[in-house]
Each structure stands twice: as C-alpha cells, then as structure tokens.
Amino acid sequence: MAGRGPIANGPMHPRPLVALLDGRDCSIEMPILKDVATVAFCDAQSTSEIHEKVLNEAVGALMWHSITLRKEDLEKFKSLRVIVRAGSGYDNVDTKSAGELGIAVCNVPGYGVEEVADSALCLILNLYRRTYWLATMVKEGKKVAGPEGIREAAAGSARIRGDTLGIVGLGRIGTAVALRAKTFGFTVIFYDPYLHDGVEKSLGITRVYTLQDLLFQSDCVTLHCSLNEHNHHLINDYTIKQMRPGAFLINTARGGLVDEHALASALKEGRIRASALDVHENEPFSFSNSPLKDCPNLICTPHSAFYSDQSVTELREMAAGEIRRAIVGRIPDSLRNCVNKDYFTSSSTNYPEGMNGSGSGYPYNPLIHSTTEPPLSGTPHAHMPAHSTLPTLPTLPESSSMINHQSQKPDSAESH
C-alpha cells in the first residue's frame, strides 16, 4: 500500500489542520499549536459524525477514549498522518492498520502516574476498611451503636499489615502502587512477563512468574496492565477460582481485563469478598444495563482515577507537543511516543528532505512545551493568545472551531 506524503507546512503552504475528534475544549492545545496548525474540534463519538472537511484535510488528530478508530474508520481520513491518544492506553485505535496506511499513532504514557496509583490505594483502603459503606450508612441515617452494632456494620473489615498485595503489571503505575502499598504494611508481589529479572530487587518486592501463582498467593489483586488481544478477560471464571477465597479485586487499568459476568457471580457467591472498578467493559458505565447491577460489596467509579487538575493539564500539553513534533519534525523519527513504528511500510516513511523536517519553514525544538522543561524564550508561540479558528467555519469565543454537523453533546469523558 502506498504511503501517505509528508505534512506540508511552512510559509508557502496553508497551515495544516489538526482536529480534536471526541472533545470540545482545545484551550490548552491551541497556544502550543497556533503557529504551526489550525486547530478545530469535532465532538464526535464515531467517524460518521465527523465533518467531511476533517476527513479530507486533517493531518493530525487528538483523541480521548470515547471514539474508536478501526481500519475502516482510518481509511475515511484522506490526509491523516498522526494520531495522538490523550492517555496511555491505545486499544481504541487499530495501530497496525494505521501504520500500514502511513499514520503514526502516539500515546502519552508519562502523565497521571501518581493520580492512578493514589486512586488504586484509595480503593484498596476502602475495601479493607469498608469506609465507603460505613459512610453511606451514616448518610442514610442508620444508627450504629455498641460493639454489636459496629460488628454488624463493619463486618468484612480487615487488617492490612501482613496481607499480600498482588500487582498484575509493574509499569510506571504498578511500581508507584507497590511503593505506596509497602508503606501500609503490605507484602507486595507482582507478575509481569515483560520485565527483565532484577526489578524486584531494586524495589524490595517479590516476583512471581505465572499469573496462577500471583492469584493463589494474593489477599488482594490489583490490575495495572494494558489491554491487548492476549489478555482480554484476564480475570474470568477460571482465574477467579484460582484466587484465594475472600480475596479483593481492584481494576484501574482497562475494563476489558475483567469478565464482568464472572465477577458478578463471584461477588454474589462470596468467592470475592469485595471489588472496586474504575474501568468497565462498556463506558460510560451504568448499573442499569450491567451484569454488576445487583452485586454486593462493589465500588464503581466513572473511569476517573487518572484525573486531577494538574494531571489533565500535563496530559494535554504533552499530547499537543507530540502533534507539534509531527508537524515540524519528521514522522515517525521526531515522535517521542510512537507506538506503531514497526507497522510502517518503507514507502510510508521515505520522505524527501525539507518537506517534513528542518526545511519546513518552522523551527523544530523538541524541548518546546515539554512538561519537564520551561518553554524556551523567543519561541514563536510563547506569548500568543489561545485561539485558532477555521476561516471557513463559525468560531466560538475562547475556543477552537467546531467541526460537527450533529447537535452538541455533553463533554466527552477523558481516559488515562
């Protein structure tokens, strides 16, 4: 398949179009991209809702988690060269097909580590100490008094010190959870077949080499791995039976890792004492149409573990910085977090000099808008207002152009 050409930019070319596919707020991204691109938003939930102008002209796309791009969706974009997933997971993009089409797919793996780790520990503590349920009792006006009343209300509460926490996936977040859990007195073990030996020694934790061993040894299991074709429904009826009776289960990673029908049965039968889920197989999550709707001892939150004001600002700056590198640099060589380089065909990466690199007419500096370095003084966009509009479409105050022929919808959820 013939590769797509480079992104044409510079004084002799119109600014390339970059679109936020499934959101509306571009106020953070626009100052970073204003001098090299026109920024617009679509607020779409599927490619059928995306305006023809974006499908034909957009060279860059920013996306959260509420839209899915499969091969047939990617083929609708005629000029697209780079997709940046605002988050760490990219299971909603067909990265192989994108690479074969000459489209780079990038993620933002370094943001929100502390927030997700803190959220995971918060959920673990709630399950052990039953804080959520006890607070709900008080709010509902139930009177709890005397040792018998406390015993009944707090039944199932457990001591943390000495229990074993099993972490599935010891990446950035899994490591942060391990360090926090040790402070509370957990014995920490982990399973991650992709890590080299010796990581456990530097962290002072224990490694196991099969999922079965982790499930068998853990009083509490927390998931921190990505979702792929090999681990869909990693937690299912079979693996739940390998867990210790009365164990806890936490998932702040990806909803598809847990078979919710199997989890519902295990909760109702008491094989799992309690569970906390921030992610779900179908999102946005609703109890009304979920197999979990009648389950006891379950906490569900709306895929929000990643969120803090600081983490989202950091995420959006990093995502926009990757788009900028794609425009003023070379694809995929200039990209910091391209996840599908292996799928690029040779024809899709053989660009002439000066078309998508230093000869483009815009200065390229990879430190610009880094979240760890201050913007360099004198950068073209350092003091520009946060506005960018499509000249042929209506503009909105304090925002970007909206490219959407559908009615407006509530703000899309954001995903880590």
N, C-alpha and C positions, 0 to 999 in steps of 0.2 A: 504494500500500500504506500502510495507516495506521501511523503511527509509534508507538513504544512510549512509555509515560509516563515521567516523571522518576523518579529514585530517591527513594523516600520515606524520610526519616530525620529524627531529632530526638527530643525527649522523648516525643512522642505516638505514635511508631512503633517497632516492633521493629527491632533493628539489621539492616541488610541483610546478606545472605550473599555472601561472596567466596570463590571456590574456586580452588585451585591444581590445574589439570587433570591435568598429567602429571609430578607430583613428590610428594615426601612431606615435605620439610623446609621448614617455614614459620617457623623460629625468628627470622629476621631481619625478615620481613614483619610478624609479629604485633605487636611493640611500636609499629609505625608505624600500624597499622590498628585496634588493640584498642579504642580509644574510639569508633570510628565504624562498626565492622563486626564480624560474626562470621566468622572465618577457618577454612576447612576444606581438606582436600586429598583428591584422588581417586586419584592414582597410576594414571591410565588411559592407554592407548595409542590408544584410539578412543572415540568418543562412545557406542558400545554398552556400554562398561564404566563409564560414568558413572551414578551413582545417580540415581534419579528425583527425589529431593529437590533435588539440584543443578540438574537440567534444568528443574524447575518454579520454583525460588525464587532461584537465584543471579543477582545483578545485576552482579557483576563476576567476571572470570576472569583469572587469571595463567597463562601457559603458556610452556614451553620450546619445543624444536623437534621433539619426538618425537610430537606429536599433530597431526593435520591437521583444519582446520575448513572444509569446503566448504559450499555453500548448504544442502544437505540436513542437514548437521550443525548449522548455525546455527539452522535452523528448529525444532530439537528443544528449544532453550532458550526458555522462555516469558517470562522476566523479564530476560534479559541486556541490559545497557546498555553495558558497556565490556569490551573485551578488551585486556590489556596483554601483548605478546610480550616476554618477558625475553630481549632480544637486539636486534640491529639489523635483521636480516632478518625479513620477514613474508610470505614466499612460501608458507607453510603455512596462510595464512588468506585466504579469499575476501573481500577488503576491499570490493569493490563490492557484493556481496550483503549483507554486514554493514551497510554504510551505508544501503542501501535498507530494511533491517529496523530502522534506528534504533540500530544498535550501533556505537559508536566503536571503532576499532582503533588502538592506540598501540604504538610500539616504544621502545627505549632506545638511541638512536644514539650517545650520547657516551661509553659505557664501553669499556674494553678496547682502546682505540686503540693504546696502547704495547705491550700484550702481543701483539696480532696482528702489528703491524709488526716487533717483535723476533723473533717466530716465523718470519715470512716471511724476514727476513735470515738467521736461523739455518739455514733450509732452503736458501737460496741459497748460503751459505758451505759447507754440507755437499756440495752438488752440485759446486761449483767445486773444493773441496779434498778431496773424497771421504772426509771424516772418518768418516762412519758406516760405510762399507765397510772402511776400514782398521782401525777399532776392532773390528769384527766378526771380521776375520781374526785379530787378536791374541787375542781372547777364545776363538776356536775352536782356538787352539793352533798356528796356522800360523806357521812361522818365516820371516821376511822379512829377508834379509841381503844386503849387497853392492849395488852400483849396478844390476846386472841384476835382482835380486830386488825392489828398490824400484821400478824402472821398470815391472816387470810388475804389482806390487801396486797402484801408484798410477796406472796408465795411465788417461788421461782427465782427470787433474787439470789445471786451467787457471789462468792468471793473471787476476786480477780487473781490475787497473788498465788503463784504456783500453777495456774492453769496454762495450757498450751495454746498459743495462737498460731494457726497455720495460714501462711500467706501464699496465695497462688499468683505468681508473677512478681519478681523482685526487680522491677524497673525503678524509675525515679520515685513514683508514688509508693510502691511496695516497700522500698527502702525507707522512705520517710515514715511509713506506718510502723515498720519494725523498730526504728529508733524510739518512736513515741511509746510503743507498746512495752518496751523494756522498762521504761520509766515507771509504768504502772505495776510492774512485777510479773508480767507475762514471761513464760518461757516461749521463745519465738523460733518457729521452724518455717522453712519455705520450700516450695517446689518451683523450679524454673529450668526447663531443659535447655535453654538457650545461653545460659551463663557459663563462663569458664569456672573451673574449680578455684577456690581460694577466696571468693567474695565473702563467704560465711565467716572466714577467719577475721577479716577486717572489720566486720560488724558485730562479732561476738554472738552469732546466732547459729542455728543448726540447719544443715541442708539435708533434704531427703530427695531421693532420685526417682520416685514414682508418685503419681497423684494418689494412688491407693494408700501408700504409706502415710502421706500427709493427712488424708481423711481419717485414717484409723487412729492416728496419734493426737488429733486436734480436738480440743474442747470448743474451739471457736474457729471458723473458717472465714477468711475474707478474701475476696477476688479482686485482683489488680492486674489482669492480663487483657490484651487486646482481643477482639473477636475476629476469627477467620474461619475458613472452611473446615479446619481441623478440630475446632473446639466449640462449635455450636452445640448448645445444651450440654456443656461440660458437666454441669450438675443436673442429673436426671434421676430417674427412679433407681437405676442400678448403682450409681455412685452415691446417692443418698444412703443406700443400705450399707455402704462401706464406712459411713461416718459413725462416730460414737453416738449411742442413743442419748438424746437430750442435748446434742451439740447446738451451737448457734451458727447462723449463716448470714453474712453481710455481703452485699454486692453494690459497689460504687463504680464498676467498670463499664460493662455493656450488658444490656438486658438479655440479649440472645445467649448469654452464657448459662442461663438458668431456665430449665423447663418448668414453667410456672404451674402446669398441671401436676407435675410430680411434687413440687414444693408444697402446693396446696394440700395434697394428700398427706404428706409428711407432717405438716403443721397440725392438721386435724387429728391425726393419729398419735401425735406427741413424739414422733421419731426425731423431729427437730423441735427443740424447746421454744425457740423464737427466731425471727428473721427480720432483717432490715434491708430494704431495697431502695436505692436512689435511682436505679435504672430499670427499665421494663421492656418486655418484648414488643409491646405496642405503645408508642408515645405520640401525643401526650396521654399520660396514664389516667384511667378512670376505673374505679372499683366496679362500677355498674356493669361493665362488659368484660370483666376479668375473672379468670378461674380463682383468683385470690380473694374475691369479694366477701366470702363468709369465713375467712380464716381467722383463728385466734392468734394472739401473740405475734402480730405483724405490724411493722412500721414501714410506711411507704412515703417517700419524698419525691418531688417532681423534677428529677434529673438536675438538681441544683447544687450538688456537692462542690462543683468547681467554682461557684460564684463568690466573689467579693468585689467591691467597687475597684479595688486595686488590681485584682487578677484579670478582670474583663478589660480594663484599660490596657494592661500589659499585653493581653492576648490580641487585641485589635491592632495595637501598634506593631506587634511582631508580624501579624498576617499582612498588614499593608506594606510593611518593609519587604516582605518576600515578593509581593506583587511588583514593587518598585524595582527590586533587583532583576526580576524577569524582563521588565521593560527596558531598563538602561544597561543591562548586562547581557549575558548570553545564556540561552536555555539549552540544557539544564545546568551548565557548568557554574553559573553565578548563583544558583539557588542554594540556600543553606539547608533546606529540609525537604528535598525532592524524594518522594518515596517510590517512584516508579521508573527510575533511570534504566533499570535492567530490561524494561519492556520497550524502550525506544528503538526504532529501526534506524539503521545507519543513515538513511535518506532524510529522516526527520530531524537529525542533529547536524547535518552538514550545511552550515550557513556561510555565505560569503562574508568576508571581513567588512566591517563598517556598517553592516545592516542591523545587527542586533548586539552591538558591543560598543567599544570605546569610540568608534566613529559615528555614533548615532546623533551626536549634537548635544547630548545631555551628559553632565559629569556623572560618573559612577563612583560611589564610595560606599563600600559595604557597611561602614560604621554609622551611616546616616540612619537615624531613628532606631538605633539599637536600644534595647531596654536596659543594657548594662553600660552604655556609654552616652554622654550627653550629645545632642546634635552638634555637629561641627559649625563653628561660626562662619557666616558667609555662605551657607548653603542656600540655593535659590529659593527654597520654600520655607525658610526658617521663620519668617515673620508674615506670611501670607494669611489672609482670612480663611476660615474653614468653609469655603463654598466651592462648589463645582457644579455646573449645570450643563445640560444638553441644549444647545441653542435652538433646536427644532421642537423641543417639548416643553410643557409648562414647568415652572420651577416652584419650589416650596421654600418658605422662609426658614433660615437656619438649618437647611438640609440639602441633600443632593436632589437630582432629578428623579422622578418616579416614572419607571417604565412598566406599566401594568395596565392592561385593558380590562382587568377584573375589578370588582369592588374591593375596597380596602378591608383588611383583616387585622385582628389584634397582632401585636408584636410577636414575632416567632421566638420560640424558646431557644436558648443557647446551650451548647453542649461542650463538655470537656473532651 
